[in-house]
Amino acid sequence: MASTMTGTMKSSFSSVLPSIRVAKIKRKHLRKYSWLPDVFRLKGSIIWRILGPVSTVTLFSVLVAYASTRGYQIVMVNSIVPLLSVVVGLILVFRNGTSYDRYWEGRKAFASMTANTRNMARMIWINAALPPTDMQPAFAKGKTPTTEISLTQLRRRKIEALRLCLSFVYATKHYMRGEDGVNWADYHGVLPPSFARFDEVGLTTQRTFPTSTYAATRNDSTATSREGSRSQSGRTSPDLGKPDATKRIRVKRSKQKITDQSTPLLGNTHRSVEIHPYADEASLPLPLVIAHELSRTIYSFRRDGFLETVGPAGLNGLTQLISGLVDQLTAMERIANTPIPISYGIHLKQCVTLYLFALPMTLVHDLGWATVPVVTAVAFTFMGIEGIADEIEMPFGNDERDLPLDRYCQDLKEEIYYIIDRLPEGGEGLHGYDDGEGDD
């Protein structure tokens, strides 16, 4: 009997114990209680970027300590280093603060653009509706336009408008990264198919036959790699042969390439030339082209009577949202086009180097070989601050520590698609009119 009960208890314990799992301790859990997980962390740190300069300073301090043990008198007055340390500290603080301000301004501008996109998508999805013709109020008799467009056709136009809003954000991301054209994988399913046919409807004054894409959306970097080249620090440096969308001094995006300017008929395509003195200076970034098309879409909605429920105030609100998108694009463009002056960065590095190379000769008389770890720690601190500032001063790149623009765009894409697929439109059985004269 006892053996039976013992076997039963063992079987019950064996059935319970396997279901108990020990929680795996992760770094994010330990970070709440100690700094050690981050102290010994190498991934994501600045160590690999400053390893070379710190090693150089360490090697120099070893040579100074070795020369001191051999009887060479390499000693500097101790009053010089404190003066340099104050100057270097002030410059590093200003440098780091300026770089983070640029990083934070870029994040705020992109967040404001995301908010404007959300608001505009919601307003278009709800407020754009067919103008009802039955049971109109007295003040609306003969004033509201009529249309033959069906609900399905209007829904298709609204979906295209929402995709244009989303395309503006994606185009801004590529524009900030110097990536021209529409031949990028994340444009698939975002950019409306009709947007690539602007050149067929006569919106450009310079034509090429056969034609397939709008000139400003043509990818001019056919002979260069999209990934560019990566330096040892991990920062993405643009290819010199590729137009840089964040620099105004560059090859114009709207200029179409031909094989030979002197013999255009011998190129791959036949080119009809129209005499315009300003043609060579014309250029428009892709986000501004999308903003132009968004404005045309809102105008067509108002012209066809799809915005009668909101009246002139709603139209002004949509127009202001488009202007807000352009304003945030300009703010990010200002950050990308205004780098920290190169002379400031050069002078900072010179001051830090002078201080670090003078430090061993000041400490070697009192510390001996202990000078080496002390100087290494000081070099790691100063050079690390400067390295972090250099990494975050341009926040729109593809580096690991830049703003995650790809994730922001993907999140916004999921939101827009959720609106299209699951949220009801506002014009189903809800009709209202605004005569633009306010409440009486």
N, C-alpha and C positions, 0 to 999 in steps of 0.2 A: 504493500500500500504506500509506504514511504517512498520507495523507488519510483512508483508511478507518479506521485505528486512532484517529486524532484524533476522527473523528466518533463512533466507538464510545465513547471516553472521555467526550466531551461528553454523549452520551445517558445514560451511566451516572451522571455527576455530576448531570445535570438530574433524573434519577429519584430521586436521594438527597436533594438539597438541599431540594425542596419539603416533604419529610417532617420537616425540622428546623425546629422552631418556637422562637422566642425566648420564654423565660418572662416573663410579665407581672409587673412589679414592683408589689407592693401595699404598702399602708401597714403591714400587720401584719408584713411581712418587714423593712421598714426600721426598725420600732420596736425590733428587737433590737439595732440598732447605733447608733441616734441618737434623741435626743428631738425632733428637728426636725419629724417628721411630726405629733406631737401638739402641738408648740408653735404651729404654724400651722393647727391644726384648729379649725373653727368649729362643725361639727355635733356635737352632744352636749355642748358646753361650756356654761359658765354665763354667757358674754358677753352673750347676748341678754337674759337676765333682769336683769342689773345695768347694762345700757347706759344707762338713764335716770338712775339715781342717780350713776353715775360721770361722766356728762356734766355733771350739775349741779355737782358738785364741781370739775370741770375749768373750767367757765365762771366759777365764783367765783374760782378761782386766777388766771384771765386778768384779771379785773377788779382783783384785788389787785395784780398785776404792772403793769397799765396805770396804776393810781393811783400806784404807787411811781415810775414813770418821769415822772409829771407833777409830782412834788415833794411828794406827800402822804406823811406819815410814818405808815405803818400797820405798826407793829412791836410784837411781843409779846416778853416775856421768854423766853429760850430754856429756862429751867428748868421751865416749865409743861408743855410737850409731853412730855418724858420721863416725867413722873408719869402723864399720861393714857395714854401708850402701854403702860405696864405693866398698868394696869387693864384697858384694852381688850383687850390680848393675852390676859390670863387669862380674861376673860369669853368671848372667841371660842373659846379652846381648850375650855373647859367646854361651850359650846354645841355645838360640832361633835362632841365626844365623846358627849354625851348623844343627839344625833340619830342618830349611827351605831349607838349601842347599841340604840336602838329599831328601826332598820333590820335589824340583825343578829338581834335577838330575834325579830322577825317572820319572818325567814328560817328560823331554827332551829325555831320552832313549826310552820311549814308543812312543813318537812322531817320532823319527828317525826310529823305527821299522815299524811304520805305513807308513812312506814315502817309505821305501824300499819295503814294501808289495805292495803298489800302483804301484810303478815303475815296479816291477817284473810282476805283473798281466797284466799291459798294454803291456809290451814287449812280453810276451808269447802270449797274445791274438792277437797281430798284426803280429809278426815276425814268429811265427811257422806256416808253410804252407807246403803243399805237394810239393815235388820237381817236376817241370814240365819236361816232356820228349820231347815235341814237340818244334820245332823251337829254339833249344838251340844254344847259341853263340858258336863260334869256340873253345874258350878256355875252355868251359864247356863240350865238347863232351867226353863222356866216364868217366867224373870225378864225375858227380852228381849221387848219388845212386837212384835206382828205388824202388818203393814200391807198394804194392797191397792194401794198406790201403785207404779206401774211405774218402771223406770229412766228412761224418757223424762220422766215427770212430775217425778221428783226432780231430774233435770238442769235442767228448766225452773225449778224453785224455787231451785236453786243459782245459776243465771244471774241470777235476779232478786235474790238476796242479794248477789252480786258487783256488780251494777249499783247497788244501794243503797249499798254501800261507796263506789263511785265517785261517786255522787250527793252523798254527804256532802261530798266535797272540792269539787265544783262549787258546792254550796249555800253552803259556807263562803266561797268566793271572792266570790260575789255578795253575801253578807251583809256582808262586810268593806267592800264598795264601796257599800253602801247601796242595793242593787238588789233590791227585793222581788218576790215572785211567781215563777212557773215559766215565764212566757212569754218565755224567752230562747233564742236559737238554739242555744247549746251544750248545752242540756238535751235536745235531740232525739237519740234513740238512747242516752241515758244514764239518765234518770229512768224507772223502770218505769211502764208505762201504768196499772197498777192503783193506783199511788200517788195519782193524781188523783181517786180515787173513795172517799176516806176518809169524806166527808160522807154517802155513801149507806149506810154500814154502821153509822151511829149513834155515831161516835166524838166528835161534837161535841154540845153541849147546846143550841146555838142553831141553828135550822134555817131555811132559806129555800127556798121552792118557786117555780119549779123550781130544782134544785141540780145543780151539776156538779163543783165543786172543793172541796177542803178549805179551810177559812177561812184558815188560816195560809199557804196557798200562793197565795192570790188576789192578783193584781197590783193594788195600790191606786193606782198612779200612772198612771191612764188618761188624765188630763188634762195630764200633764207629759211632757216629752221625756226619753228615756232617756239621752241624751248629756249632759244638763245644760248648763252654760255654762262656757266656758273664759275664764279671765282672760288678761291680756297675758303673764303669766309662763308660760303653758302648763299651769297646774295646773287640774284639773277641780273646779269648785265645784258642790256639789249644788244642785238647784233647791229654792227655799224651800217650794214647795208639795208636795214629794215627801217621804214618810216616809224618814228616815235610819236605816238598819239598824244603824249604829254608835253611835247615841245612844238611850239609854233614855227620855229626855224627848222624846216624839214621839207621833204618832198611833199607837195600837195596831194591829198588823198583823191581829189576829184579829177586829177590829170590821168588820163588813160595812156598806158604805155604803147608805143609802136616800135617796130624794129629799127627804123631809121627815120629821123626827123626830116631828112632831105628828100627821101623817096618814100612817102607814105603808101603809095600804091603797091610797093613791093613787100609790104608787111603781110602778116597772116590774115588780116581782115582789111576790107575796103573801108576807107575813112572819108566821110564828106566833111569838108572844112567850112566853117562859118566864121566870118570876120567879126570878132568881138575883142576890143582892146583889153577887156578885163578878164578874158577867159583863163589866162594863165595864172591869175591871182585868185580865182574862185576856189573856195574850199569850205566844206561843212562837215563837222564830225557826225558820225552815225546817230548818236543820241539826239542831236538837234534835228536831224531828218525825221526821226521817230516823233519828236515833239511837234514838228510841223504837221505830220500826218494825224496825230492825235487832235490837234486843233481843227483840222479839216473834218475829222470824224464828228467832233462836237458840233461844228457848224452845220454839217449835213443832218444831224439829229434835230437841231433846232429848225432848220429849213423845212424838213419833212413833218414837223409837228410832233416829234417823239418826246419833247421836253415841255409839253404844255402843262404838265402837272407841277412843275417847279417854277415856271415863269422866268422872267429876266434875272431874278435874284439867283436862281439855281444855275442859270447859264453863266453868270458872273462867278459863282463859286467854282464851277468846273474849270473855267478859264484861269482863275487864280491858282488852282491846284497844278495846272500845267506850267504856269509861271513859276510856282514853287519848285517843281522838278528841275527846271532850267536853272533856277537860283542855286540849288544844292549842287548841281553839276558844276556850275561856275565856282562854287566854294571849294570843291574837291580839285578842280583844275588849278585854282590859285595855289593850293598846297603843293600840287605836283610840279607846277611851273616856277615855284619860288623856293629853290633849295637854300640851305644855309650857306652863306658865302664861303668859298673854298679857302680864302685867306684866313678866315676864323678857324677852320679845322686844322689848317697847316700850323698856325701859330700855337694852337692848343697842344698838338702833338709835339712840337718843338719844346714848349715849356715843360711838359710832362717828362720828356726824354732828358732834358737838362737837369731836372730835379732828381730823377731816378739815378742818373749817372754820377751826380754829385753826392748822393746820399751814402754810398759805400765808403767814400774817402773821408766822410765825416764821422762815421760810426766805427771804422775798423780799429782805431786806436783804443777804444774802450771795450768793444765787443769781440774783436778777433774774428775767429771763424763763425761766431754767432751772427755776424753781419749778413751772411748769405741768406738764412731763412727770414731774417727781418726785412731785408731789401726785397726778397721775393714776395713776401706778404704785402708790402706796400705797393709794389708794382702790380700785383694781381688786383688790388683794390682800385687803384687809379686807372689802370688800363681797362679794367672791367667796366667801370662807369662810362668811360669814353666809348667802349665797344657797344654797350647797350644803347647809348644815345645814337650812335651811327646806324644801328640796326632798325630803330623804330622811327627815324626821322622821315622815312618815305613809306607810309603804311599801306600802300595799295599794291604791293608786289605779290610774288608767289612764294616768298620765304615762309618758313615755319612760324616765325614770330610776327609776321604781318597780319593785318586784319583778315579774318576768314571770310572773304567776300563770296567765295563759292558756297559756303554754308548759308550765308544770309540770303543769297539768291535762291537757293534750293528751298529754304523755308518759305519764302515768299511765293515761289512757284506752287508749292503744295497748298497754300492758302487760296490762291487764285483758282486753282483747279477744284478745290473744295466748293468755292462759291458757284462755279459753273456746273458742277455735277450734282450738288445736293441742296443748295439753298434756293428757295422759290424766288421768282421775279416779283416785282412790285406792282405790275400793271394788270394782274389777273383779277378782274372784277372790281378794281378800285379805280375810280375815275374822279378826277378833280381838276379844277381850272383856276388859273391865276391870271387876272386881267392886267397885272402889273401896276395897278393903281392903289394897292394897299387895302386895308380894311376900312369900310365906311361906317 
